[in-house]
Amino acid sequence: MQLENKTIIVTGASSGIGEAAAYVFASEGANLVLGARRKEELRRVENTIKEKGGRAISVVGDARAETFAEQLVEAAENAFGRLHVGFNNAGTMGDMVPVPDMSADNWRSVVETNLSSAFFAAKHQIPAMKRAGGGSIIFTSSFVGHTASFPGMGAYAAAKAGLVGLVQTLATEHGADGIRANALLPGGTKTPMAGDLDNADHLGFLKSLHALKRIAEPAEIARAALFLASDASSFVTGTALIADGGNSINKV
């Protein structure tokens, strides 16, 4: 039980990597505070955890709003006493168009969802972790904007790259407080963001990008997040942890 008695916020918890992480964390003994925009899907994840004997509550809201970040921390401390870990996973890809053709609204939406949300999370989670005597704050970044990119992904790449810079600063600012900050960089994963995986050509292209010649199951990325959340990574901070199936080094 690597997370026994630890309280963890998970955003983007209604599907994909966030949902998988919620199940993995719960199975390791964590108290879960689940956040996402979609109420029905979020309640389904919460109820699934409870049905298996786990502990979870959910808060519906938009990661782009600072008030949502405040509500998640308040819920964690009110329900479970302390906050130990934040897995800030909410994100969006936005419209895939070249930068000269991109609307300002799309740019703002992608940056606010992927990067500004991380600022709000850190602003409110870190003081709570200080009150708890330390913790681990994690952000889902991407190999896109770090080791590679693709046409049409300017806003996404910029926002995800920004997360790496943010965690480096947070690590230096709060290491003495016993708080670790890291970014998790998945490769292609079987989530709605991956597109039409029933299309053989599309799926084949995604697989070909990876040295393992496949894409990840969400639970595989969740287990990498478990490492960063647990004491197994007690000397790991300020890193961009790549869990991308060899995407970053694959050339054939």
C-alpha positions as CSV (number, residue, x, y, z in Angstrom):
1,M,0.0,0.0,0.0
2,Q,2.3,2.7,-1.3
3,L,-0.1,5.5,-0.7
4,E,-1.8,4.5,2.5
5,N,-3.3,7.4,4.4
6,K,-2.2,9.9,1.8
7,T,-4.7,12.3,0.3
8,I,-4.4,13.0,-3.4
9,I,-6.1,15.4,-5.7
10,V,-6.5,14.1,-9.3
11,T,-7.8,16.4,-12.0
12,G,-9.0,15.3,-15.4
13,A,-10.3,12.3,-13.4
14,S,-13.4,11.5,-15.4
15,S,-11.6,9.6,-18.2
16,G,-8.2,8.5,-19.6
17,I,-5.1,8.8,-17.6
18,G,-6.8,10.7,-14.8
19,E,-9.4,7.9,-14.3
20,A,-6.8,5.2,-14.5
21,A,-4.7,7.1,-11.9
22,A,-7.6,7.4,-9.6
23,Y,-8.1,3.6,-9.6
24,V,-4.4,2.9,-9.2
25,F,-4.0,5.4,-6.3
26,A,-7.1,4.0,-4.6
27,S,-5.8,0.5,-4.8
28,E,-2.7,1.7,-3.1
29,G,-4.6,3.0,-0.1
30,A,-5.0,6.7,-1.0
31,N,-7.8,9.1,-0.1
32,L,-9.0,10.6,-3.4
33,V,-10.3,14.0,-4.3
34,L,-11.4,13.8,-7.9
35,G,-11.9,16.8,-10.1
36,A,-13.3,17.2,-13.7
37,R,-15.9,19.1,-15.6
38,R,-18.2,16.2,-16.5
39,K,-20.4,15.4,-13.6
40,E,-21.9,12.0,-14.6
41,E,-18.5,10.6,-15.7
42,L,-16.8,11.9,-12.5
43,R,-19.5,10.4,-10.2
44,R,-19.1,7.1,-12.0
45,V,-15.3,7.0,-11.2
46,E,-16.0,8.0,-7.6
47,N,-18.7,5.3,-7.2
48,T,-16.5,2.7,-8.8
49,I,-13.8,3.4,-6.2
50,K,-16.2,3.3,-3.3
51,E,-17.8,0.0,-4.5
52,K,-14.3,-1.5,-4.3
53,G,-13.8,-0.3,-0.7
54,G,-11.8,2.8,-1.5
55,R,-12.2,6.4,-0.3
56,A,-13.1,9.1,-2.8
57,I,-15.0,12.3,-3.1
58,S,-15.5,14.4,-6.3
59,V,-15.7,18.1,-7.1
60,V,-17.1,19.2,-10.4
61,G,-15.4,22.3,-12.0
62,D,-13.3,23.8,-14.7
63,A,-9.5,23.6,-14.2
64,R,-9.1,27.0,-15.9
65,A,-10.8,28.6,-12.8
66,E,-8.7,29.5,-9.8
67,T,-11.8,28.9,-7.6
68,F,-11.8,25.3,-8.7
69,A,-8.2,24.9,-7.5
70,E,-9.3,26.4,-4.1
71,Q,-12.3,24.1,-3.9
72,L,-10.3,20.9,-4.5
73,V,-7.9,21.8,-1.7
74,E,-10.7,22.8,0.7
75,A,-12.5,19.5,-0.1
76,A,-9.3,17.5,0.6
77,E,-8.6,19.1,4.0
78,N,-12.2,19.1,5.1
79,A,-12.8,15.4,4.1
80,F,-9.4,13.9,4.9
81,G,-7.5,16.4,7.1
82,R,-4.5,17.0,4.9
83,L,-3.3,17.1,1.3
84,H,-0.2,15.2,0.4
85,V,-0.2,14.8,-3.4
86,G,-1.6,16.7,-6.4
87,F,-1.8,14.9,-9.8
88,N,-2.7,17.8,-12.0
89,N,-3.7,16.0,-15.2
90,A,-6.4,18.0,-16.8
91,G,-5.5,19.1,-20.4
92,T,-6.7,19.7,-23.9
93,M,-5.2,19.6,-27.3
94,G,-7.3,22.3,-28.9
95,D,-7.6,22.9,-32.7
96,M,-4.7,21.5,-34.7
97,V,-4.0,24.4,-37.0
98,P,-0.8,26.3,-38.0
99,V,0.0,29.2,-35.8
100,P,-0.8,31.9,-38.4
101,D,-4.3,30.3,-38.8
102,M,-4.9,29.8,-35.0
103,S,-7.5,31.9,-33.3
104,A,-6.6,33.8,-30.2
105,D,-9.5,32.0,-28.4
106,N,-8.0,28.6,-29.2
107,W,-4.6,29.8,-28.0
108,R,-6.0,31.1,-24.7
109,S,-8.1,28.0,-24.1
110,V,-5.2,25.6,-24.6
111,V,-2.8,27.6,-22.5
112,E,-5.3,28.2,-19.8
113,T,-6.3,24.5,-19.6
114,N,-2.8,23.1,-19.7
115,L,-0.6,25.7,-18.1
116,S,-2.6,28.4,-16.2
117,S,-4.5,25.6,-14.4
118,A,-1.1,24.3,-13.2
119,F,-0.3,27.7,-11.8
120,F,-3.6,27.8,-9.9
121,A,-3.0,24.2,-8.6
122,A,0.4,25.0,-7.3
123,K,-0.7,28.3,-5.8
124,H,-3.2,26.5,-3.6
125,Q,-1.9,22.9,-3.2
126,I,1.6,23.9,-2.1
127,P,0.5,25.8,1.0
128,A,-1.7,22.8,1.9
129,M,1.2,20.4,1.5
130,K,3.3,22.7,3.8
131,R,0.6,22.3,6.4
132,A,0.9,18.6,5.9
133,G,4.6,18.6,6.4
134,G,5.5,17.9,2.7
135,G,4.2,16.4,-0.4
136,S,4.5,15.7,-4.1
137,I,3.0,17.9,-6.9
138,I,2.8,16.4,-10.3
139,F,1.7,17.8,-13.7
140,T,0.9,15.9,-16.9
141,S,3.1,17.4,-19.6
142,S,4.0,15.7,-22.9
143,F,6.9,14.7,-25.2
144,V,5.2,17.2,-27.5
145,G,7.1,20.5,-26.9
146,H,9.9,18.7,-25.1
147,T,11.5,16.2,-27.5
148,A,9.3,16.6,-30.6
149,S,6.3,18.3,-32.0
150,F,3.9,18.1,-35.0
151,P,2.3,20.7,-37.3
152,G,-0.7,22.3,-35.8
153,M,0.3,21.8,-32.2
154,G,1.9,25.2,-31.4
155,A,-0.4,26.1,-28.5
156,Y,-0.3,22.6,-27.0
157,A,3.5,22.3,-27.3
158,A,4.0,25.7,-25.8
159,A,1.8,25.0,-22.8
160,K,3.2,21.5,-22.1
161,A,6.8,22.8,-22.4
162,G,5.8,25.5,-19.9
163,L,4.9,22.9,-17.4
164,V,8.5,21.6,-17.3
165,G,9.8,25.1,-16.6
166,L,7.2,25.5,-13.9
167,V,8.1,22.3,-12.1
168,Q,11.8,23.2,-12.2
169,T,11.0,26.5,-10.4
170,L,8.6,24.9,-7.9
171,A,11.2,22.3,-7.1
172,T,13.8,24.9,-6.2
173,E,11.3,27.1,-4.3
174,H,9.9,24.4,-2.1
175,G,12.4,21.6,-1.8
176,A,13.4,22.8,1.7
177,D,9.7,22.4,2.6
178,G,9.8,18.7,1.8
179,I,7.7,19.3,-1.4
180,R,8.8,17.6,-4.6
181,A,7.6,18.9,-8.0
182,N,7.7,16.8,-11.2
183,A,6.3,16.6,-14.7
184,L,5.1,13.3,-16.3
185,L,5.5,13.1,-20.0
186,P,3.4,10.3,-21.6
187,G,3.7,9.1,-25.1
188,G,0.7,8.0,-27.2
189,T,-2.0,6.6,-24.9
190,K,-5.4,5.0,-25.5
191,T,-7.5,8.0,-24.5
192,P,-10.0,10.2,-26.3
193,M,-7.3,12.7,-27.0
194,A,-5.5,10.1,-29.2
195,G,-8.2,10.4,-31.9
196,D,-9.9,7.6,-33.8
197,L,-8.2,4.5,-32.6
198,D,-10.6,2.4,-34.6
199,N,-9.0,3.8,-37.7
200,A,-6.3,1.2,-38.6
201,D,-4.2,3.7,-40.5
202,H,-4.3,6.3,-37.7
203,L,-3.5,3.7,-35.0
204,G,-0.7,2.3,-37.1
205,F,0.8,5.7,-37.5
206,L,0.7,6.3,-33.8
207,K,2.3,2.9,-33.0
208,S,5.0,3.6,-35.5
209,L,6.2,6.6,-33.6
210,H,7.2,4.5,-30.6
211,A,10.2,2.2,-30.2
212,L,7.8,-0.3,-28.6
213,K,5.6,-0.1,-31.7
214,R,2.5,0.3,-29.6
215,I,0.8,3.0,-27.6
216,A,0.2,2.9,-23.8
217,E,-2.7,1.7,-21.8
218,P,-3.8,4.5,-19.4
219,A,-2.9,2.3,-16.5
220,E,0.7,2.2,-17.6
221,I,1.0,6.0,-17.4
222,A,-0.9,5.9,-14.1
223,R,1.7,3.6,-12.6
224,A,4.4,6.1,-13.6
225,A,2.4,8.8,-11.8
226,L,2.2,6.4,-8.8
227,F,6.0,6.4,-8.7
228,L,6.1,10.2,-8.5
229,A,3.3,10.3,-5.9
230,S,4.9,7.7,-3.6
231,D,7.9,7.6,-1.4
232,A,9.6,5.4,-4.0
233,S,10.6,8.7,-5.7
234,S,11.7,10.5,-2.5
235,F,14.8,11.9,-4.1
236,V,13.2,12.8,-7.4
237,T,12.3,16.5,-8.0
238,G,12.4,19.0,-10.8
239,T,12.3,16.3,-13.4
240,A,10.6,15.7,-16.8
241,L,9.9,12.0,-16.4
242,I,9.4,10.5,-19.9
243,A,7.1,7.6,-20.1
244,D,6.7,7.5,-23.8
245,G,7.4,4.0,-25.0
246,G,10.6,5.2,-26.7
247,N,8.8,7.9,-28.8
248,S,11.5,10.4,-28.0
249,I,14.4,8.3,-29.3
250,N,12.6,6.4,-32.1
251,K,13.8,7.2,-35.6
252,V,12.4,4.2,-37.5
